[in-house]
Amino acid sequence: MEKKNKYTVSIYAENNIGLLNRISSIFLKRHISIDSVNSSPSEINDIYRFVIVVTVHELLIKKVITQIEKQIEVIAAFYHTDQETIFQESALYKVKSKSLFEERHIQNIIKNSHAKIVTVSPEFFVIEKTGFREETEELYNELAPYGLLQFVRSGRISVTKEPLKISEILKKN
């Protein structure tokens, strides 16, 4: 049996209403759970990039890419392994301010995790951490005992190590 791998799917498309819904339904129909989704403008004016992370067999991701590329707004879709990409996630942690002032150890946790405090108020402070998912989860676990009020993590942001040559694909169309 073929081993499941983690893949980062990059989709370059026009950002039309309903596109993300149609793309996610392609994964749903194949019973593929999406680990994370991120959407943002790309390096090309008026073209958006969707980054979706999934864990599947390679044969299945090839079929999914073919289906995604059939969507009229999609210019190109690619899939890559973790070894072929450079990726990060960002996380925000909202913690009771009392912890910052009363528990000196929390300042060492922040410093050692290479996180930074982005805001402080009398009731709470917010920490920002960028890194791999394991790093943001580790910081979550370390901060939880100190009164973690809120936590949010972005989807993966990713660039490929090799050029995608999306501009060349656009010139052909």
Secondary structure, 3 states (H helix, E strand, C coil): CCCCEEEEEEEEECCCCCHHHHHHHHHHHCCCCEEEEEEEECCCCCCEEEEEEEEECHHHHHHHHHHHHCCCCEEEEEEEEHHHEEEEEEEEEEEEHHHHHHCCHHHHHHHHCCCEEEEECCCEEEEEEEECHHHHHHHHHHHHHHCEEEEEECCCEEEECCCCCHHHHHHHC
